[in-house]
Amino acid sequence: MLDAAAALAAVIERRSVREVLIKDAEAWDALYGQLQDAYTRAFDKAAQDALKDALDRLRDLPPGAFTQADATHMLDVLEGRLGGAALSGLLNGPVINLTDALYRVGAAEVGTAAGVDIAFGRPDFDALKLIQKDNLHWIDNSWNARNNTIFRKALEDYFGDGMSRADLIQRFAEEFPALAAKGKVYFELLADHAATKTREMGRVTGYERAGIEYVQVRAHLDHKTSAICRNLHGRVIAVRRLSDQRGQYLDAVRRGDVDAAKSAWPWPSDKAAKAMGTTATRDLPANIGNPPYHGRCRTITVAYLPTGGAVSEWERAAYDREPLSRKQTTALIDHCKTASWRNAKGMAEHFDKHGKALWGSLDAYNAAAVDLIRRADRDVHLAVRGGRLKALFTRTETGRRSYEMAVVDVLGQDIETLHRRRGALSGAADTVQAIKQPARGISKWLSK
């Protein structure tokens, strides 16, 4: 009878989750919130039970000093409530159902954008079972990975202080909420990672079913953006690469090989992330493709649908941190040679700020910008600023440490500035740092 009731409850829960998926326009936010809530509620309940059990055990101890043996036993008591087996029992149903829904959300997001229905087949259900298994594994491992260390250190401190058991009961009761809060943060991180990784694997399925061949990495760019997300933002990656990475990861999950799973879907170190800033997409490690790239990662992938034309090709090359060919660079310079100031007011403002002392007159300032773009003895770099492709034309005169730089908005064919400066071409605000092009010797003067 109890089994039938549990089965009915599971069916109702699955239907509730599906209703969120179908009805709620913000399905991802709703499901993410449900998973976070499930993890934290389970941990809160387990923590309350753990505190009760621990205090009961302490009160049962005879008078005297708190010993190492007592500390070891206390850890066993806490693990009985906060260990992986106990928490998996509390979370098994929600994790199974919400993993299913989050995977479907990821696929449905792609299908909606592409205008196709995403139908699941046997391989998708097999993959889903492995993802569910993986999400539960990290709950099972939570005690060894995090909470054991938190409580072991606290108990060792109590033991080292030579506290009486009576004093220990009071101190443990007072400090337990703060200790539990540290463990709860880990569970919040687990929920976040499970949700984002499951969603992205669902998106890969969506890309495959919709016939999308390439995706573009989209980071949330602000002061919190990590180095790895900033350096991968905008890159165009083949769906086949994402599929292969997911396959390697799930194969490791199937085998129960945790190290191989981590290797297939790593969290790059700060050093590795920094190096990727100048690494061409084609040269990135094979296990770098699918987000999340770190804890609480906000980066996603979206279908890459190029607008066509040369500017789109140049922009993709910039996002992929790859220089253009000599032929493409010639076409870029040819495109930029007819660039002009967006309006007279803008040119005058830049002249007053940057050019009056160096070029003397507005006409000379304008002529210098055009000359710098067209002449052969200058360098050309491509960068992305504010989501737009910029061509940077620079020239350093002999004996000078500073250089002249003209900036052209490539799509609009607008000259944005001409000035002399020192230091790096790009700043932190550039989405893609300046990439040097093979431009020396290419001159483009207007035909008479």
Summary of the structure (lengths in Angstrom):
residues: 448
radius of gyration: 29.3
end to end distance: 93.0
largest distance: 103.4
contacts: 1380
relative contact order: 0.08
helix: 62%
strand: 12%
